[in-house]
Amino acid sequence: MSDPKSAASLGRPMSEVIRERVTAARRRFHANDNISEFIQSDDELKALETEVSERIEGVLRSLVIDTDNDHNSQDTSRRVARMYLEEVFRGRYRPMPKVTEFPNAEKINELMIIGPVTVRSACSHHLVPIIGRLWIGVMPGLGSQLIGLSKYARIAEWVMSRPQIQEEAVMQLADLLETRLKPAGIAIVLSADHFCMQWRGVKDDEPHMTNSVMRGAFLNNEGLRREFLQLLKL
C-alpha cells in the first residue's frame, strides 16, 4: 500500500502515521484487530518498536526504577518493545501466515477434530498471559475448502497473539475459519488459565475458563455437537 504522505512523515512518531492511515480507511483498531496492512515495511515496524521502547522507558522511570544504573533493567524497555511487536502481539502487526486451501475433491463429510493446540494470548485489561488448549471441529461440505493440519495451529496462533478477551478470541477465530473454509459446520472450544486472576486480584491458583462457539451443522445438529464434545479430551 503506497502512502503519499510517507516521505513527509519523517520525524513524526510512527504510531501517528499508522493511526492516520487506519482512520483514513475508516477501519477499527481495537486491541484485538490486525493492522498489518497499514504498516508499509519492516523499517516502519522497526521505527514503531523504537517509539514503543522510548515510551516504556518513560513508564519505568515513572515507576522510579533507575534504568541508568540498574544493570538488570537497562535494556528492559527495548526487550519489552520487541516482545510486544514481534512475539506476544505479533498477530496485530504481521499479516496472516500463508495458507493454501484445496477443494474437497473426495467429498469428505465426516467430522474432523484438530487439537488440543496450545495457544497463548494476553488479557487486554491488564496485558498478562492467557494460556490454554484449543480444539477445532470441522464438518466439511461438498463446496468446502480444506487446509493442512499445521495450518489450523498457525491461524490460531496468529489470532490469539493479540491483547483480547477469551470470549471474543474464539468468535474471531471461528469467523476467520468459516470465511476461508466455507464448511458445513465449525466448532471451537478453548479452555484457558488467566494470569490476571493468578498473579493479581483474587490470586486464585486455578482460574480456569472454558467457552465454545458452534456454527452451522454443529449448532443445528445436536448429535454432531454431542459427538464433538464427547471426543474432546479436556
C-alpha positions in Angstrom: 0.0 0.0 0.0 1.5 3.3 -1.0 1.2 6.4 1.1 1.9 9.8 -0.5 2.5 11.2 3.0 5.2 8.7 3.9 8.1 11.0 2.9 6.6 13.9 4.7 6.1 11.8 7.8 9.8 11.5 8.6 10.5 12.8 12.1 6.9 12.1 13.3 6.0 9.3 15.7 5.4 6.2 13.7 2.3 5.4 15.7 0.7 8.7 14.5 1.4 7.9 10.9 -0.1 4.4 11.2 -3.1 5.7 13.1 -3.8 8.3 10.4 -3.8 5.6 7.7 -6.2 3.4 9.7 -8.6 6.3 10.4 -8.4 7.5 6.8 -9.6 4.0 5.8 -12.3 4.2 8.4 -11.1 1.0 10.0 -11.3 -0.1 13.6 -8.0 -0.6 15.5 -9.1 -2.2 18.8 -6.5 -4.2 20.8 -7.5 -7.5 19.0 -7.5 -6.1 15.5 -4.8 -6.8 12.9 -3.4 -3.6 11.5 -0.6 -5.1 9.4 -1.9 -3.7 6.1 -1.3 -0.2 7.4 2.4 -0.9 8.1 4.3 -0.5 4.8 7.7 -2.0 5.6 9.9 -3.7 8.2 11.6 -0.3 8.6 8.3 1.2 9.7 7.8 -1.6 12.2 11.3 -1.1 13.5 10.5 2.6 13.9 7.4 1.7 15.8 9.4 -0.6 18.0 11.8 2.3 18.8 8.9 4.5 19.7 7.4 1.9 22.0 10.8 1.3 23.6 11.0 5.0 24.4 7.5 5.1 25.9 8.2 2.0 28.1 11.4 3.7 29.3 9.3 6.6 30.4 7.0 4.2 32.3 10.0 2.6 34.1 11.3 6.0 35.1 7.8 6.9 36.4 7.9 3.7 38.5 11.1 5.2 40.0 13.4 2.4 38.5 17.0 3.5 38.0 17.4 2.3 34.4 20.7 4.3 34.1 22.5 2.3 36.8 20.5 -0.9 37.4 22.2 -3.4 35.0 19.1 -5.6 35.1 16.7 -3.0 33.7 19.0 -1.0 31.4 17.7 -2.8 28.3 14.3 -3.7 29.6 12.4 -1.1 27.5 13.9 -2.4 24.3 13.3 -6.0 25.2 9.7 -5.4 26.1 9.0 -3.4 22.9 10.4 -6.2 20.8 8.5 -8.8 22.7 5.2 -6.9 22.2 5.6 -6.3 18.4 7.4 -9.4 17.3 6.2 -12.1 19.8 3.2 -11.8 22.1 1.2 -9.3 20.0 2.6 -10.4 16.6 -0.9 -11.1 15.4 -1.6 -7.4 15.4 1.4 -6.2 13.3 2.1 -9.1 10.9 -0.2 -10.4 8.2 -1.8 -13.8 8.4 0.6 -16.7 7.6 0.2 -18.1 4.1 -2.4 -20.8 3.9 -3.2 -22.8 0.8 -6.7 -24.2 0.5 -7.6 -27.1 -1.7 -11.0 -28.3 -2.8 -12.9 -31.1 -1.1 -12.3 -33.4 -4.1 -13.0 -36.6 -2.3 -16.3 -35.2 -0.9 -15.3 -35.7 2.7 -18.3 -35.4 5.0 -17.0 -36.8 8.3 -16.2 -34.9 11.5 -12.6 -33.7 11.8 -11.2 -32.6 15.1 -7.9 -30.7 15.5 -6.4 -30.4 18.9 -5.6 -29.8 21.5 -3.5 -26.9 20.3 -1.7 -24.9 22.9 -2.4 -21.2 22.5 -1.1 -18.1 24.2 -2.7 -14.7 24.4 -2.9 -11.7 26.7 -5.8 -10.2 28.6 -6.5 -6.8 27.1 -7.4 -5.5 30.6 -4.0 -6.0 32.3 -1.8 -7.4 29.4 -1.0 -10.6 31.4 -1.0 -14.1 29.9 -3.9 -16.3 28.9 -2.6 -19.8 28.2 -4.9 -22.6 27.2 -5.8 -25.5 24.9 -7.9 -25.2 21.8 -9.9 -27.7 19.9 -11.4 -27.1 16.4 -14.1 -29.2 14.9 -14.8 -29.1 11.2 -17.6 -30.7 9.2 -16.7 -30.3 5.6 -19.4 -29.8 2.9 -19.3 -30.5 -0.8 -18.2 -26.9 -1.6 -15.8 -26.7 1.3 -12.1 -25.9 1.2 -9.6 -27.9 3.2 -6.2 -27.0 4.7 -3.3 -28.9 6.2 -3.3 -29.8 9.8 -0.5 -27.5 10.8 -2.3 -24.5 9.2 -5.0 -24.6 11.9 -2.4 -24.1 14.6 -0.7 -21.3 12.7 -4.0 -19.5 12.1 -5.0 -20.0 15.8 -1.7 -18.6 16.9 -2.0 -15.6 14.7 -5.5 -14.8 16.0 -4.5 -15.4 19.6 -1.3 -13.3 19.6 -3.1 -10.1 20.4 -4.5 -8.4 23.6 -8.1 -9.6 23.9 -10.6 -11.4 26.0 -11.2 -15.1 25.6 -14.9 -14.9 24.6 -14.0 -12.6 21.6 -11.0 -14.6 20.6 -12.9 -17.8 19.8 -15.5 -15.9 17.9 -12.8 -14.2 15.8 -11.2 -17.5 15.0 -14.5 -19.1 14.1 -15.3 -16.2 11.8 -11.9 -16.5 10.0 -12.1 -20.3 9.5 -15.7 -20.1 8.4 -14.8 -17.5 5.8 -11.8 -19.3 4.5 -13.1 -22.9 4.5 -16.8 -22.5 4.0 -17.6 -25.7 5.9 -20.9 -27.2 6.7 -20.1 -26.5 10.3 -17.3 -25.2 12.5 -16.9 -25.7 16.3 -14.3 -24.2 18.6 -13.6 -24.9 22.3 -11.0 -23.0 24.3 -10.1 -23.9 27.9 -7.6 -21.5 29.4 -5.9 -20.2 32.5 -6.0 -16.5 33.2 -3.0 -15.0 34.9 -4.9 -11.8 35.7 -6.5 -13.9 38.4 -3.4 -15.9 39.4 -1.0 -13.0 39.6 -3.3 -10.3 40.8 -6.8 -9.8 42.0 -8.2 -12.8 43.9 -5.0 -14.8 43.2 -6.9 -18.0 42.5 -4.5 -20.9 41.8 -6.8 -22.4 39.1 -8.7 -19.6 37.3 -9.9 -21.7 34.5 -12.4 -20.7 31.8 -13.8 -22.8 29.0 -16.0 -21.4 26.3 -17.2 -22.5 22.8 -18.5 -21.4 19.5 -20.8 -23.6 17.4 -21.7 -22.7 13.8 -23.7 -24.4 11.1 -24.2 -28.1 11.5 -22.7 -28.1 15.0 -25.4 -25.6 16.0 -28.3 -27.3 14.2 -27.4 -31.0 14.8 -27.5 -32.0 18.4 -26.0 -35.4 17.7 -23.0 -33.9 15.9 -22.4 -31.4 18.6 -22.6 -34.1 21.3 -20.1 -36.3 19.3 -17.7 -33.5 19.0 -17.8 -32.6 22.7 -17.6 -36.2 23.8 -14.4 -36.8 21.7 -12.6 -33.8 23.3 -10.0 -34.7 26.0 -10.4 -31.8 28.3 
